[in-house]
């Protein structure tokens, strides 16, 4: 599946909502697709709609038309549409897809919001430190040296570091950019991607958020598929495909293989060591009651609440830590400047 040609989640939501309205109206699907085509600004979606109209003219069902565009729509969308079409609940299936993607976008936006502020704060902190090192300190260095005498160890050390940074700033930036580019290229390579994706689950704080996000997406999408009437084995296989994280995808596929070998669902899920205990326990209850989709939806709600709490806590904890760090750095630089001034004043006095 070509990732670069995949239609975005927001576009899928809008398209699914619009198509659901068409299905519920007296307008033919072919005509409705034409209306959606005229209102859409997404070039990829327009290409898909044109091909869908051609497929429908040839007498193919809508789900098959979606299936022809495997490069544009996830397989999970195609499967739910097929079930919805066969059961006569196509509009409900489309709205279900839109609801699910809306929740996923909501989680993604919360994660972005939680990470954006610390990144901005860290960037500003870095700029302030570099300005102090490259502009402010050299100016004071010239003034202090003009008075003569020996500078305190702290002052001379920071001044020396400031001079070194000023003389080698280009080389430092080249090394930093080279390291970032090199690591990005290294971990983007298919053979190293699994290492990075696995690391995301192991890192402090980030690992907890990654695991929680994965668990919520897993539970919600699996519930949607099972509710649509797709078998749990096939549902698990489809859910695995939605994850960009190769480590999560590999783990869930292993669980699918275990299910194919008649391993109980809760045992297959627990053996992955990927999901929180609450999901495992609810799976055990669900398999005994036969209401897996309902239990999974409840688990998704519970885990999403936990994720929201973690994200709020992350912002609350990181902000004061970064402020303390920048205060210590700036304070150290100020002390380094003030110390020799105090010595000079004492000598004059």
C-alpha positions as a LaTeX table, in Angstrom:
\begin{tabular}{lrrr}
\hline
Residue & $x$ (\AA) & $y$ (\AA) & $z$ (\AA) \\
\hline
Unk1 & 0.00 & 0.00 & 0.00 \\
Unk2 & 1.61 & 3.20 & $-1.14$ \\
Unk3 & 1.66 & 5.50 & 1.84 \\
Unk4 & 2.30 & 8.61 & $-0.22$ \\
Unk5 & $-0.99$ & 8.20 & $-2.12$ \\
Unk6 & $-3.20$ & 7.42 & 0.90 \\
Unk7 & $-6.08$ & 9.82 & 1.40 \\
Unk8 & $-5.91$ & 11.66 & 4.73 \\
Unk9 & $-8.20$ & 10.87 & 7.65 \\
Unk10 & $-9.92$ & 14.26 & 7.50 \\
Unk11 & $-10.75$ & 13.74 & 3.82 \\
Unk12 & $-12.06$ & 10.22 & 4.55 \\
Unk13 & $-14.33$ & 11.65 & 7.29 \\
Unk14 & $-15.80$ & 14.30 & 5.00 \\
Unk15 & $-16.19$ & 11.86 & 2.11 \\
Unk16 & $-17.86$ & 9.21 & 4.31 \\
Unk17 & $-20.31$ & 11.76 & 5.77 \\
Unk18 & $-21.20$ & 13.12 & 2.33 \\
Unk19 & $-21.61$ & 9.65 & 0.82 \\
Unk20 & $-23.80$ & 8.58 & 3.78 \\
Unk21 & $-26.12$ & 11.52 & 3.02 \\
Unk22 & $-26.26$ & 10.44 & $-0.64$ \\
Unk23 & $-27.11$ & 6.84 & 0.31 \\
Unk24 & $-29.92$ & 8.06 & 2.62 \\
Unk25 & $-31.32$ & 10.35 & $-0.08$ \\
Unk26 & $-33.19$ & 9.65 & $-3.31$ \\
Unk27 & $-30.13$ & 10.60 & $-5.37$ \\
Unk28 & $-28.35$ & 7.75 & $-7.15$ \\
Unk29 & $-24.88$ & 6.93 & $-5.88$ \\
Unk30 & $-23.37$ & 7.74 & $-9.29$ \\
Unk31 & $-24.99$ & 11.20 & $-9.30$ \\
Unk32 & $-24.10$ & 11.73 & $-5.64$ \\
Unk33 & $-20.46$ & 10.93 & $-6.31$ \\
Unk34 & $-20.55$ & 13.56 & $-9.06$ \\
Unk35 & $-21.84$ & 16.17 & $-6.59$ \\
Unk36 & $-19.12$ & 15.21 & $-4.07$ \\
Unk37 & $-16.56$ & 15.43 & $-6.87$ \\
Unk38 & $-17.59$ & 19.02 & $-7.69$ \\
Unk39 & $-17.37$ & 20.11 & $-4.04$ \\
Unk40 & $-14.04$ & 18.41 & $-3.28$ \\
Unk41 & $-10.67$ & 20.19 & $-3.46$ \\
Unk42 & $-8.65$ & 17.01 & $-2.88$ \\
Unk43 & $-7.02$ & 15.89 & $-6.14$ \\
Unk44 & $-6.48$ & 12.30 & $-4.99$ \\
Unk45 & $-10.09$ & 12.00 & $-3.85$ \\
Unk46 & $-11.29$ & 13.32 & $-7.20$ \\
Unk47 & $-9.29$ & 10.63 & $-9.00$ \\
Unk48 & $-10.84$ & 7.98 & $-6.74$ \\
Unk49 & $-14.37$ & 9.31 & $-7.30$ \\
Unk50 & $-13.94$ & 9.22 & $-11.07$ \\
Unk51 & $-12.79$ & 5.60 & $-10.94$ \\
Unk52 & $-15.66$ & 4.74 & $-8.57$ \\
Unk53 & $-18.18$ & 6.21 & $-10.99$ \\
Unk54 & $-16.67$ & 4.14 & $-13.81$ \\
Unk55 & $-16.83$ & 0.98 & $-11.65$ \\
Unk56 & $-20.48$ & 1.63 & $-10.74$ \\
Unk57 & $-21.36$ & 2.17 & $-14.42$ \\
Unk58 & $-19.84$ & $-1.27$ & $-15.05$ \\
Unk59 & $-22.30$ & $-2.69$ & $-12.51$ \\
Unk60 & $-19.89$ & $-3.27$ & $-9.66$ \\
Unk61 & $-21.03$ & $-2.76$ & $-6.03$ \\
Unk62 & $-19.75$ & 0.33 & $-4.21$ \\
Unk63 & $-17.57$ & $-1.75$ & $-1.89$ \\
Unk64 & $-15.85$ & $-3.28$ & $-4.91$ \\
Unk65 & $-15.26$ & 0.19 & $-6.30$ \\
Unk66 & $-13.55$ & 1.08 & $-3.02$ \\
Unk67 & $-11.59$ & $-2.14$ & $-3.23$ \\
Unk68 & $-10.22$ & $-1.09$ & $-6.62$ \\
Unk69 & $-8.65$ & 1.88 & $-4.88$ \\
Unk70 & $-6.62$ & $-0.11$ & $-2.36$ \\
Unk71 & $-3.85$ & 2.42 & $-2.69$ \\
Unk72 & $-6.15$ & 5.21 & $-1.49$ \\
Unk73 & $-8.41$ & 3.69 & 1.17 \\
Unk74 & $-7.37$ & 1.45 & 4.07 \\
Unk75 & $-8.55$ & $-2.16$ & 3.90 \\
Unk76 & $-10.50$ & $-1.64$ & 7.13 \\
Unk77 & $-12.71$ & 0.92 & 5.32 \\
Unk78 & $-13.30$ & $-1.46$ & 2.42 \\
Unk79 & $-14.27$ & $-4.37$ & 4.69 \\
Unk80 & $-16.78$ & $-2.36$ & 6.73 \\
Unk81 & $-18.35$ & $-0.94$ & 3.57 \\
Unk82 & $-18.72$ & $-4.42$ & 2.11 \\
Unk83 & $-20.49$ & $-5.68$ & 5.23 \\
Unk84 & $-22.66$ & $-2.56$ & 5.34 \\
Unk85 & $-23.63$ & $-2.96$ & 1.71 \\
Unk86 & $-24.47$ & $-6.65$ & 2.09 \\
Unk87 & $-26.60$ & $-5.98$ & 5.19 \\
Unk88 & $-28.36$ & $-2.95$ & 3.70 \\
Unk89 & $-26.79$ & $-0.66$ & 6.32 \\
Unk90 & $-24.38$ & 1.19 & 4.05 \\
Unk91 & $-25.18$ & 4.66 & 5.44 \\
Unk92 & $-24.62$ & 3.42 & 9.01 \\
Unk93 & $-21.34$ & 1.83 & 7.96 \\
Unk94 & $-20.16$ & 5.10 & 6.41 \\
Unk95 & $-21.12$ & 7.09 & 9.51 \\
Unk96 & $-19.40$ & 4.50 & 11.68 \\
Unk97 & $-16.19$ & 4.94 & 9.67 \\
Unk98 & $-16.45$ & 8.73 & 9.99 \\
Unk99 & $-17.08$ & 8.52 & 13.76 \\
Unk100 & $-14.08$ & 6.25 & 14.23 \\
Unk101 & $-11.71$ & 8.48 & 12.26 \\
Unk102 & $-12.99$ & 11.57 & 14.09 \\
Unk103 & $-12.04$ & 9.99 & 17.42 \\
Unk104 & $-8.61$ & 9.07 & 16.06 \\
Unk105 & $-8.04$ & 12.63 & 14.85 \\
Unk106 & $-9.12$ & 13.93 & 18.25 \\
Unk107 & $-6.51$ & 11.76 & 19.98 \\
Unk108 & $-3.83$ & 12.82 & 17.47 \\
Unk109 & $-4.61$ & 16.51 & 18.00 \\
Unk110 & $-4.39$ & 16.10 & 21.79 \\
Unk111 & $-1.00$ & 14.41 & 21.46 \\
Unk112 & 0.24 & 17.19 & 19.15 \\
Unk113 & $-1.02$ & 19.84 & 21.56 \\
Unk114 & 0.70 & 18.12 & 24.49 \\
Unk115 & 4.04 & 17.93 & 22.67 \\
Unk116 & 3.99 & 21.24 & 20.80 \\
Unk117 & 4.27 & 23.55 & 23.81 \\
Unk118 & 7.31 & 21.80 & 25.36 \\
Unk119 & 9.02 & 21.80 & 21.94 \\
Unk120 & 8.40 & 25.54 & 21.51 \\
Unk121 & 9.60 & 26.22 & 25.06 \\
Unk122 & 12.74 & 24.12 & 24.52 \\
Unk123 & 13.45 & 25.91 & 21.22 \\
Unk124 & 13.13 & 29.33 & 22.86 \\
Unk125 & 15.36 & 28.14 & 25.71 \\
Unk126 & 18.02 & 27.05 & 23.22 \\
Unk127 & 17.84 & 30.41 & 21.37 \\
Unk128 & 18.19 & 32.36 & 24.65 \\
Unk129 & 21.25 & 30.33 & 25.70 \\
Unk130 & 22.91 & 30.77 & 22.30 \\
Unk131 & 22.25 & 34.53 & 22.32 \\
Unk132 & 23.83 & 34.77 & 25.77 \\
Unk133 & 26.82 & 32.70 & 24.71 \\
Unk134 & 27.40 & 34.33 & 21.33 \\
Unk135 & 26.37 & 37.97 & 21.92 \\
Unk136 & 26.13 & 38.93 & 25.57 \\
Unk137 & 29.09 & 37.09 & 27.09 \\
Unk138 & 31.69 & 38.19 & 24.50 \\
Unk139 & 30.68 & 41.81 & 25.17 \\
Unk140 & 31.17 & 41.39 & 28.91 \\
Unk141 & 34.37 & 39.45 & 28.33 \\
Unk142 & 35.94 & 42.48 & 26.65 \\
Unk143 & 34.85 & 44.80 & 29.46 \\
Unk144 & 36.08 & 42.50 & 32.24 \\
Unk145 & 39.44 & 41.84 & 30.52 \\
Unk146 & 40.04 & 45.61 & 30.24 \\
Unk147 & 40.11 & 45.85 & 34.03 \\
Unk148 & 42.91 & 43.28 & 34.18 \\
Unk149 & 43.34 & 40.80 & 37.00 \\
Unk150 & 42.45 & 37.14 & 37.15 \\
Unk151 & 38.89 & 36.06 & 36.45 \\
Unk152 & 37.16 & 33.56 & 38.78 \\
Unk153 & 37.28 & 29.93 & 37.63 \\
Unk154 & 33.52 & 29.81 & 36.88 \\
Unk155 & 33.72 & 33.02 & 34.81 \\
Unk156 & 36.85 & 32.01 & 32.89 \\
Unk157 & 35.39 & 28.55 & 32.16 \\
Unk158 & 32.09 & 29.94 & 30.81 \\
Unk159 & 33.93 & 32.65 & 28.83 \\
Unk160 & 36.21 & 30.01 & 27.31 \\
Unk161 & 33.19 & 27.90 & 26.39 \\
Unk162 & 31.47 & 30.97 & 24.90 \\
Unk163 & 34.57 & 31.72 & 22.76 \\
Unk164 & 34.76 & 28.08 & 21.65 \\
Unk165 & 31.08 & 28.07 & 20.60 \\
Unk166 & 31.52 & 31.37 & 18.75 \\
Unk167 & 34.57 & 30.10 & 16.84 \\
Unk168 & 33.02 & 26.73 & 15.96 \\
Unk169 & 29.35 & 27.58 & 15.56 \\
Unk170 & 29.23 & 26.49 & 11.90 \\
Unk171 & 30.88 & 23.15 & 12.68 \\
Unk172 & 28.54 & 22.61 & 15.66 \\
Unk173 & 25.45 & 23.27 & 13.52 \\
Unk174 & 26.75 & 20.98 & 10.77 \\
Unk175 & 27.34 & 18.17 & 13.29 \\
Unk176 & 23.86 & 18.60 & 14.85 \\
Unk177 & 22.11 & 18.69 & 11.46 \\
Unk178 & 24.22 & 15.74 & 10.28 \\
Unk179 & 23.32 & 13.67 & 13.35 \\
Unk180 & 19.61 & 14.43 & 13.04 \\
Unk181 & 19.58 & 13.70 & 9.30 \\
Unk182 & 21.69 & 10.56 & 9.75 \\
Unk183 & 19.51 & 9.13 & 12.52 \\
Unk184 & 16.34 & 9.99 & 10.59 \\
Unk185 & 17.64 & 8.27 & 7.44 \\
Unk186 & 18.89 & 5.28 & 9.48 \\
Unk187 & 15.61 & 4.62 & 11.27 \\
Unk188 & 13.49 & 5.26 & 8.18 \\
Unk189 & 15.22 & 2.39 & 6.41 \\
Unk190 & 12.96 & $-0.66$ & 6.49 \\
Unk191 & 15.50 & $-2.91$ & 8.25 \\
Unk192 & 15.99 & $-0.42$ & 11.11 \\
Unk193 & 12.40 & 0.86 & 11.36 \\
Unk194 & 11.37 & $-1.97$ & 13.68 \\
Unk195 & 14.10 & $-0.99$ & 16.16 \\
Unk196 & 12.85 & 2.61 & 16.33 \\
Unk197 & 9.19 & 1.61 & 16.54 \\
Unk198 & 9.97 & $-0.81$ & 19.36 \\
Unk199 & 11.99 & 1.88 & 21.14 \\
Unk200 & 8.93 & 4.15 & 21.15 \\
Unk201 & 7.22 & 1.64 & 23.48 \\
Unk202 & 10.23 & 1.46 & 25.82 \\
Unk203 & 11.13 & 5.14 & 26.29 \\
Unk204 & 10.11 & 6.81 & 29.58 \\
Unk205 & 6.83 & 8.78 & 29.36 \\
Unk206 & 6.75 & 8.52 & 25.53 \\
Unk207 & 6.48 & 4.74 & 25.83 \\
Unk208 & 3.42 & 5.00 & 28.07 \\
Unk209 & 1.70 & 7.42 & 25.69 \\
Unk210 & 2.57 & 5.25 & 22.65 \\
Unk211 & 1.22 & 2.11 & 24.38 \\
Unk212 & $-1.97$ & 3.89 & 25.50 \\
Unk213 & $-2.61$ & 5.35 & 22.04 \\
Unk214 & $-2.03$ & 1.95 & 20.42 \\
Unk215 & $-4.40$ & 0.24 & 22.87 \\
Unk216 & $-7.18$ & 2.80 & 22.30 \\
Unk217 & $-6.90$ & 2.55 & 18.51 \\
Unk218 & $-6.75$ & $-1.25$ & 18.67 \\
Unk219 & $-9.84$ & $-1.56$ & 20.90 \\
Unk220 & $-11.92$ & 1.00 & 19.01 \\
Unk221 & $-11.18$ & $-0.34$ & 15.52 \\
Unk222 & $-11.59$ & $-3.97$ & 16.57 \\
Unk223 & $-14.94$ & $-3.13$ & 18.19 \\
Unk224 & $-16.09$ & $-1.41$ & 14.99 \\
Unk225 & $-15.15$ & $-4.40$ & 12.83 \\
Unk226 & $-16.68$ & $-7.03$ & 15.12 \\
Unk227 & $-19.85$ & $-4.93$ & 15.46 \\
Unk228 & $-20.04$ & $-4.88$ & 11.64 \\
Unk229 & $-20.16$ & $-8.68$ & 11.65 \\
Unk230 & $-16.55$ & $-9.46$ & 10.63 \\
Unk231 & $-14.96$ & $-12.45$ & 12.40 \\
Unk232 & $-12.47$ & $-11.68$ & 15.15 \\
Unk233 & $-9.63$ & $-13.40$ & 13.27 \\
Unk234 & $-10.16$ & $-11.31$ & 10.14 \\
Unk235 & $-10.81$ & $-8.21$ & 12.26 \\
Unk236 & $-7.47$ & $-8.59$ & 14.04 \\
Unk237 & $-5.70$ & $-8.94$ & 10.72 \\
Unk238 & $-7.38$ & $-5.78$ & 9.38 \\
Unk239 & $-6.64$ & $-3.82$ & 12.56 \\
Unk240 & $-2.94$ & $-4.70$ & 12.30 \\
Unk241 & $-2.81$ & $-2.92$ & 8.93 \\
Unk242 & $-3.93$ & 0.47 & 10.32 \\
Unk243 & $-0.81$ & 0.87 & 12.47 \\
Unk244 & 2.11 & 2.81 & 11.02 \\
Unk245 & 4.21 & 1.48 & 13.91 \\
Unk246 & 5.78 & $-1.72$ & 12.53 \\
Unk247 & 6.39 & $-3.16$ & 16.02 \\
Unk248 & 2.68 & $-2.90$ & 16.96 \\
Unk249 & 1.68 & $-4.24$ & 13.55 \\
Unk250 & 4.01 & $-7.23$ & 13.88 \\
Unk251 & 2.76 & $-8.03$ & 17.40 \\
Unk252 & $-0.93$ & $-7.92$ & 16.42 \\
Unk253 & $-0.27$ & $-10.15$ & 13.42 \\
Unk254 & 1.34 & $-12.67$ & 15.78 \\
Unk255 & $-1.85$ & $-12.62$ & 17.83 \\
Unk256 & $-3.82$ & $-13.27$ & 14.62 \\
Unk257 & $-1.64$ & $-16.29$ & 13.90 \\
Unk258 & $-2.26$ & $-17.53$ & 17.44 \\
Unk259 & $-6.03$ & $-17.16$ & 16.92 \\
Unk260 & $-5.78$ & $-19.16$ & 13.70 \\
Unk261 & $-4.15$ & $-21.90$ & 15.79 \\
Unk262 & $-7.25$ & $-21.89$ & 18.08 \\
Unk263 & $-5.57$ & $-20.00$ & 20.94 \\
Unk264 & $-8.19$ & $-18.24$ & 23.16 \\
Unk265 & $-8.49$ & $-14.54$ & 22.36 \\
Unk266 & $-7.52$ & $-13.27$ & 25.81 \\
Unk267 & $-4.46$ & $-15.55$ & 25.87 \\
Unk268 & $-3.33$ & $-14.39$ & 22.41 \\
Unk269 & $-3.74$ & $-10.73$ & 23.40 \\
Unk270 & $-2.03$ & $-11.11$ & 26.79 \\
Unk271 & 0.98 & $-12.89$ & 25.25 \\
Unk272 & 1.79 & $-9.79$ & 23.20 \\
Unk273 & 2.82 & $-7.72$ & 26.27 \\
Unk274 & 1.58 & $-4.71$ & 24.34 \\
Unk275 & $-1.68$ & $-3.67$ & 26.01 \\
Unk276 & $-2.66$ & $-2.58$ & 29.54 \\
Unk277 & $-4.18$ & $-5.00$ & 32.06 \\
Unk278 & $-7.64$ & $-3.40$ & 31.79 \\
Unk279 & $-7.91$ & $-4.43$ & 28.13 \\
Unk280 & $-6.80$ & $-8.01$ & 28.86 \\
Unk281 & $-9.32$ & $-8.36$ & 31.72 \\
Unk282 & $-12.17$ & $-6.98$ & 29.63 \\
Unk283 & $-11.25$ & $-9.39$ & 26.83 \\
Unk284 & $-11.51$ & $-12.30$ & 29.26 \\
Unk285 & $-14.95$ & $-11.09$ & 30.43 \\
Unk286 & $-16.09$ & $-10.38$ & 26.86 \\
Unk287 & $-15.21$ & $-13.85$ & 25.54 \\
Unk288 & $-17.25$ & $-15.47$ & 28.33 \\
Unk289 & $-20.28$ & $-13.20$ & 27.78 \\
Unk290 & $-20.09$ & $-13.01$ & 24.00 \\
Unk291 & $-20.23$ & $-9.21$ & 23.86 \\
Unk292 & $-16.70$ & $-8.48$ & 22.67 \\
Unk293 & $-17.61$ & $-5.35$ & 20.67 \\
Unk294 & $-19.42$ & $-3.72$ & 23.64 \\
Unk295 & $-16.59$ & $-4.54$ & 26.04 \\
Unk296 & $-13.99$ & $-3.22$ & 23.60 \\
Unk297 & $-15.88$ & 0.07 & 23.23 \\
Unk298 & $-15.97$ & 0.41 & 27.02 \\
Unk299 & $-12.26$ & $-0.42$ & 27.20 \\
Unk300 & $-11.50$ & 2.21 & 24.54 \\
Unk301 & $-13.41$ & 4.88 & 26.51 \\
Unk302 & $-11.63$ & 3.96 & 29.77 \\
Unk303 & $-8.19$ & 3.89 & 28.18 \\
Unk304 & $-8.81$ & 7.15 & 26.30 \\
Unk305 & $-9.65$ & 8.86 & 29.60 \\
Unk306 & $-6.40$ & 7.49 & 31.01 \\
Unk307 & $-4.52$ & 8.74 & 27.92 \\
Unk308 & $-6.03$ & 12.23 & 28.28 \\
Unk309 & $-4.90$ & 12.30 & 31.91 \\
Unk310 & $-1.36$ & 11.26 & 30.91 \\
Unk311 & $-1.20$ & 13.95 & 28.22 \\
Unk312 & $-2.38$ & 16.67 & 30.61 \\
Unk313 & 0.12 & 15.46 & 33.22 \\
Unk314 & 2.91 & 15.44 & 30.62 \\
Unk315 & 2.37 & 19.13 & 29.84 \\
Unk316 & 2.03 & 19.99 & 33.54 \\
Unk317 & 5.29 & 18.21 & 34.45 \\
Unk318 & 7.49 & 19.19 & 31.49 \\
Unk319 & 6.73 & 22.93 & 31.60 \\
Unk320 & 8.17 & 23.61 & 35.10 \\
Unk321 & 11.12 & 21.28 & 34.44 \\
Unk322 & 12.11 & 23.25 & 31.32 \\
Unk323 & 11.62 & 26.57 & 33.12 \\
Unk324 & 13.84 & 25.38 & 35.99 \\
Unk325 & 16.54 & 24.24 & 33.53 \\
Unk326 & 16.61 & 27.56 & 31.65 \\
Unk327 & 16.57 & 29.47 & 34.95 \\
Unk328 & 19.58 & 27.51 & 36.20 \\
Unk329 & 21.52 & 28.07 & 32.94 \\
Unk330 & 20.74 & 31.79 & 32.79 \\
Unk331 & 21.42 & 32.13 & 36.53 \\
Unk332 & 24.80 & 30.41 & 36.15 \\
Unk333 & 25.76 & 32.77 & 33.32 \\
Unk334 & 24.67 & 35.81 & 35.36 \\
Unk335 & 26.68 & 34.64 & 38.37 \\
Unk336 & 29.71 & 34.19 & 36.11 \\
Unk337 & 29.36 & 37.81 & 34.96 \\
Unk338 & 28.59 & 39.26 & 38.41 \\
Unk339 & 31.42 & 37.54 & 40.31 \\
Unk340 & 34.30 & 39.45 & 38.65 \\
Unk341 & 32.33 & 42.73 & 38.92 \\
Unk342 & 32.04 & 42.17 & 42.68 \\
Unk343 & 35.80 & 41.43 & 42.85 \\
Unk344 & 36.55 & 44.66 & 40.96 \\
Unk345 & 34.30 & 46.71 & 43.25 \\
Unk346 & 35.93 & 45.19 & 46.32 \\
Unk347 & 39.38 & 45.97 & 44.91 \\
Unk348 & 38.35 & 49.61 & 44.24 \\
Unk349 & 36.78 & 49.88 & 47.69 \\
\hline
\end{tabular}
